Every structure is written in structure tokens, then in C-alpha cells.
Amino acid sequence: MVKYEKHILNNGLKVLAHQDKSTPIAAFNILYDVGAKHEDPEMTGMAHLFEHLMFEGSSNVKEFDTELQNAGGENNAFTSNDITNYYMTLPVNNIETAFYLESDRMFHPLLSEEKLVTQKNVVIEEFKQSYLNQPYGDVLMLLRSLTYKVHPYQWPTIGKNIEHIEKIQMQHVIDFYNKFYKPDNAIIAVAGNISPHDVFMLAEKWFGNIKPSVNAKSILAVEPSQIEKRLLKVERDVPFDEVYLAFHTVERLNNSYYGIDLISDILGTGNSSRLYLELLKEKKLFSQVNAWVSGCTDPGLIVLTGRLIKGVPVENGEKEILQLLNTLKNKTLDNRELQKVKNQIEVSNAYADINALSKAMNLAYYEYIGNADLLNQQNEKYFAVTPEDILKLSQEIFNDSNMSILHYCSK
């Protein structure tokens, strides 16, 4: 149980505080409700680029990292298709430094042509290294464009292509900042040995005078139901063939998500999962297998993957995975197998509740998707899933009309 208190400033900024007297370290997390899905489809990569620009200094802080390091802290950030998240840890007696630094760059980041050119080059190099020059680097780009035809989940956070990043100009950056980097579009969560009262006082002091946004939020296109099987086959300069099967599922806040997440664990998490035991260990068709859910705010995916042993046709690998899914669709799961993956999730959640940074990040995230109380309800929701729920969800999801297949083959 992560106890917390919540306060909302007049400008709309949400602040959550969890007091943890067991640690001298405080964690400060600020989540902005902006990700790759909020971008112009003809100018993608902006959210990730702006994350880079936020570390280029602000009106009173020329060197963000230096200021934080002088206070004994460290920090990082990430951009997803849904959100952009900044986080730091530092000694609790220096926690006001975190409020000062983040308020200054929310209020007035230092945006210049020189900094924009520099960071565009950094992101373009990252694009080349991670997506173009890395073996299997474009897999997720291909899967996204195959499975989503309308919704902006069709591109990754890095953007659709380098050309989109190259054409971003200063006015585009300013407009993006003015629309999304405002207090009413942000959530702060603090965990550490500091009282909620003091957290809220600091939030009012450093963020209370920042004006909210006057821009309307983005209206996202709704992905229509998939009605036919899709297949994409590509050849790349890689040593082994891989096969990917992707199926549309529900959004993260949907109660069915918990059963779908358990299905992914049953299929592909660990050496006792079905994919591993049946297709890797017993039949020796694959050298690597996995299953995962995207867990997006909007309807997401469950994906099954496998790297084939040399000489095994990719079609055979696909067929064997489908047979395994048919078993899950046609036979009720043994409750012991279900209980095992539930226990694994309970242990994982318990570890996350120990770390101050994990607690701050999770409080912000669950507040973002609906209500921070959800953080304390996770085990209950997972444990409520029955074998019959798993059977029903499998029958609903694992159908040809809902399936997209990627054959990623060695040249």
C-alpha cells in the first residue's frame, strides 16, 4: 500500500505526495500528458525532440544537469507514444532544488536556433543508430505501421523518418511548448521523507504563478476494428529469421487489460511459459521467444515473437505459434498455471513499492490514466481474473481477422 495525498493548484497542476520516512533520498517525478500520438502526422518525432531540448537550460538555469549534480542529484527522462516523463532523485534536504529546476523549465525553457540544430542532429543520429543501422532495429516501426492505419500509434516516438525531424523549425517547437508544457497538462509526484504539506507548499511556491494552457487538446483519430488478416514479409541483413504475431486489444484502463496481461505472461514470460517450454525447449524451433502487451492509454496490442533456429521456415514458426494459441482458446487454463503468473506479478509489484523513485513514477502514471488509487488496486484486479476469463479473452482476441503477421527474414 502506497499512501499518498493529492493537491490541485489553481492553474490545474496536480501534485501527489507520499511520505517515506525510511529513506534519506527523495524522488521527484513530473509527467506531461504529451507523447508521440499528439504530433502532426506530417512532422513526427517532435515530442522526443522536445524532451532533448528541455535539458538545454531555462531562463534562470543555464546548465540543468550541473545544478542538479551540485545538489547531489541525478535525473533522466523518457518519451512514449502517450506521455513524456522527467524524473530525478536527490537528498531530501535538497528537494526544493527539484521544484526550482522543473518550474523554471516549465515556465521558460531556453529555445534557440543553435540548440534546436544541435538536438535535431543528436536525434537524427539516434534514429540511425537505433532504427536504421541496428539489426532488427526497424521491427517495431514495421509492426506499428502494419497494425495501425489511422491512430497515431502507427509511428514510434523517434518519428516516422529522418525527414520529419529535419523539417522541424523553431516556430513548431514554440507552438508545441505553448500547447503541452503547461501546469494543467502535468502531474507531479514526490516520494521521500517530506510531509505532503511541505510538498504542496513548495509546489504552490514554484509552480503556482505559471499560467495554464489556452490551447485545446488534440483530438485523436480512432482506430477502426481490424476485419482481415494482414501479412508483411521483409528481408534484411540479419542472421536469423523472426516472426511476429500482433493482435489488437483494449486500452490500459479497461478492466480486461489485467487478463490480457496475464495471458502474455502465460505465453511468453520466463522459462516456464508456454512458448518457451513447447516451441523452444521441446520442439527446438526457436532460440528466443517472448510475448508482451503494449499497455497503451488507447487500445493497444498483444504481440508474440520468436527468433527461429537456422533452417526452420518462418511459416512453420507462425503455424506452431497459432497452434499454441488455439490450445489457449479451446481449453480452460489450469488454475495453478494462472496462480503462478499472478504470484510473479505480486512479487514484481512489491519490489516496485520499495523504491522511492518507482513509487513517485507510479503515482504520477496511475493518476494520469485515471486515478492514483489504481496503484494500490493492481494485485486485487489481477487476482480477480479467472481461468474462464482467460478462455473468453483468448477467444475474443486470437482470431485471423484481428491478426497482423510480420515475417522478418534474413537475406
N, C-alpha and C positions, 0 to 999 in steps of 0.2 A: 504494500500500500504506500503510494507516494502522496502524502498530504500536501496541500497547496492552498494558497489564497489568490484571488483574482481581483484586479482593479482595472477599470477602463477610464482613460483620460478623456477630457472633454473633446480632444481632437480625434478621438476614435482609437488611439493606440491601446492595445490590450497588453496587460502586464500580469504575469503569473510568477509567484514566489513560493519556493519550497525551502524551508529551513532544515539544514542538516548539520547538527552540532558535532558530528563525528569527524569532520574534515576541516583542515585549515585552508583548503582550496575552494574557490568559488567558480562556478561556471555561468557564463552569460551567453545566451543564445537569442539571436534576432532573426525571425523568419519573415520574409516578404512573399506575399501572395502574387508571385510573378515567376513564370518559367517559360520554357520554350514554346508551350502551347499558346502563349499570349502574343507571339510575334506575328509580324506581317509575313504571310506565306511567300512573298517575293523578296524578303530580307530577313532570312532566318539566321540564328546564331547571336542575336542581339542580347538576350538575357545572360548568356555565358560571357560574352564580351564585356557587358557592364559589370559583372562580378569582378573581372580583372581590373576594370577602371576604378572600382571602389577602393582598391589598395594603393591608388596613386596619390593619395593625400586629399585633404579637405581644407576649408578656409583657415582653420587655426592649427591644423596638424599636417605638416609637410611630409613627415615620414611615419606612416601609421605603425608599421612593424617596430620601428625603433622606439617610439613612445611606449608601446605595449611591453616590449622587452625590458625597458628601463623600469617598468613596474613589476617585473618578474613574471610576465605572462607570455602566452603563446596563442596562436589563432589559426584558423583556416576557414574555408567556405566551400560550398558546392552548389551547383545549379542542376535541377532536374527538369523534366517536362512540366511539372506543376509549380515548383517553388524555387526560391533562391534563399539559402540559409548561411548565416555567418555565425561563427561561434568562437569563444575564447575561454581560457582558464587562467586564473591569476590568484595570488594570495588574497584572502577575503578582505584583509585590511586595505587593499588597493582596489576594491571593487568599483569605486567611483570613477576610476580611470576608464573602465569599460563603458560606463554610461557616457562619459565625456567624449570618448573616441567615436562611439557609434552615433551619438546625437549630432556630432559635428559633420560626419559624412552623410547622414540623412539630410541635414539642413543645407549643406553646400559642399558637395564633392568638387575637387579641382578638376575640371574638364578642360582640356586644351587640345589643339590640333596635334601637337607633338606627342602628348600622352596617348591620344587615340591611335595615331600611326604606329607607335611602339607596341601597344597592346593588340592591335589588329595583326601585326606581324607575329606576335607571340601565339595568338590563337590559330593563325594560319599554319604555323609550324606544328602546333599541337594536332591540328587536323591531319596534316600529312603524316606525322609520326604515328598517331593512334588509329587512324582510319584508312589511310591510303597505303602506307608502307609497312604496316604491321600484318603478319599472316592472320587471316580470318578477321581482320580489323573492320571490314565493311559488313559483317554479318547482320548486326543489329540495324544498320541503315537499310539493308535489303528487306529484313523482316518487317520493319516499320512501314515501308512503302508498299509492301505486299499485303499487309493486314489492315491498314487504314487508308481509305481512299478519300475521305472528307475531313475527318477530325485532325487537328494539328499534331496528334501523336505520330503522324506519318513521318516526322523528321526527328533526329536526335538533338540533344542540347547543343552540340557543336555547330549545328546548322545543316542545311541540305548540301551545300557545296561551298567551295572557297570563294567563288564569285560573289555570293551573297555577303560574305564578311567584307570583301574588298570594297563593295559599294556603299558601306555604311558611312555616313557623313556626320559632322558634329551636330547638325540640327536634329538628325534622327536620334542621336544619343540624348540630347537635351529633352526632346519630346518624351522619350522613354522614361527618363528620370522623373519628369514632372507628372507623368501619369501613374507610375507604380511605386516610386520610392518616397512614400508619404506615410505618416503615422497611422492613418486609418486603414492602411494596407499592410500593416506589420503586427507581429506578435513578439513580445519579449518574454523570455522565461529565465529566471535566475535560481540557481540551486547552490546552497552553501550555508555556512554558519552566519547568516544575516537574517534578521527578522523581516517578515513581509512588510511591516510598517516602514522600515528603513528602505526597503526596495522601492516601495511605492513613492516615498518621499524623494528618492533620487530620480525616479522616472519623471515625476512632476517637475523637478528642478531642471533636468536636462532636456526633456522632450516636450514639456507642457506648452511651450510657446511656438512650437513648429506647427504651421498651418496644415490642415488636411487637404487631400486632393480635391480638385474641382472637375476632374475628368471622369466620364462614365467608364465603367469597367468593360472589358472585352466581352462580346457575346460569341461563344464558340460554336462552330458547326457540330451538329450531332451526327455521329457515325451511324449510317443505316445498318440494319441487320444483314449479315452476310448470307447469301442464298445459294452459293455454289462453291465447290472446292476450287482452290487456287493452287497452282504449282509454278514454281520458278526454279530453273536449273541454271547454275552458273559454273564457269570453270575459272580457277585461279591458280596462281603459282604457290601451291601449298602441298605439304607432303601426304596428307590423308584426307579422304572424303568425310564430310559430315552431313547429317540430316537433321532438319528442324521441323517440328510439327507445332503449329500455333493455333490456339482456339480462343475466340472471344469469350470474355467473362464479365462479371459485374464490377461496379465501382467499389472502391475501398470501404465506403461507409455502408454498403449493402450487407445485410446480415448473412447472406450466403457466402460472403468472402471467406469467412472462417473455415467453412467446409472445403472450399476450393483450395485454400492454403494448405489444409491438411492433406488433400489429395496430392498436391505437389510434393509434400514430404513423403507420403506413402510410395510415390512413384520414383522419386529421384534424390532423396536426401540421405546420404550415408551408405555404408556398406551393407546394410540390411534392407535397403529399398528394393522394390520390385525390379526396376530397370537394372540395377547393379547385379542382383542375385541371378535373375533369369537370362539377361541378354549379355552381360559381361562375364560373370563368373561361370555360369552353367553352359551357355551356348557359345561363348567366346566370339561374339560378333563385333563387339565394341571394345575400345580401350578406355573410353571415357563416356559417362552418361550423366545426365542431370535433368532436373525439372524445376521450374520456378514460376512464380506469379509476379506480374508487374506491380500490383498493389497501387494502381494509379487512382487519383481523385475521380476521374471519369472512367467509364467502362474500360477494363484492361484486358490482359491476355494471360493464359497459362501456356507455357512453352516447354516442350520436351526436346532434348537434344542428345545427340550421340556422335562420337567420333569412331568411324568404322576401322576395323582391322584391315590391313592391306589385303586386297583381293576380294573382299566382301562387297558385292554390288550394292549401291546406295538404295536401290529399290527393295532389296532383301531386308535391309535395316529398317526401312519405313514399314514394310509389311509386318515385321516382328513387333515393332512398337505398337502398331494398330491392333495386333492380336492381344497384346498385353492390356490395352485399353478396353477391348471387348470383354475381357475377363472381369475387369472392374465394373463394366456396365451390366453384366449379366449375373453376377454372383455377389451376394451380400458379404461385406467385409467381416472378417473375424474381429470381434471386439478387442481382443488382445493386441492385434496389429494396430488398431486405431488408438488404443490407450498408450501404446509405446510412443507414437509421434506426438500425442498430446503431452506426455511427460517431458519429451525433449523441448517442446515449446515452453512449458512451465519453467524448466531449468534456465532456458535462454532468457526468459523474462525476468527471472530472479537475479541473474547476473547484471542485467541492464539496470535494475533498481539499486544496485550498489554504487555505481559510478555517478558522481555529481553531474558530469557533462551529459551522460546518457539521459539522466532524469530531466535536465533542462531542455535538451533537444526533443525528448519525447513529449514533454508537457506542451511545448510550442506546437509540435506536429499534430497532436491529438486535438488541441484547441483549433488548429487550422482546419482539420477535416470535419469538425462538428462540435466537440466538447472535450475538454481536457479530462473529464471524468472517465472517458473511454480508456484511458491508460490503465486505470485500476479495474477495468471490467474485462480485460483481454482474456485472462485464464478462464473466467466464467463462460465467456462466449465460445471459446474453443472447446471446453469440456462439455458444453451443451450439445455439440454435434454428435449425431448417432450414426451407426452403420447404415441405417435406412436413408439418412440424409446424403451420405456419400454415394450410395447407389443412385438416388434420384438425380443428384447433381451431375454425376458421370454420364447418365443417360441424356441429360439436357445439353451437356457441353460437347461431348466427344462424338460429333456427327460430321459426316462428309461435308455437308453444306456450311458448316461452321469452321472448316479446317483450311489452313494455309500451310503449304509444304515448301520448304526450301531445300534443294539438293545442292550442296556446296562441294564441288568436285575438284580434285586435283587434275591439272592439265595432263 
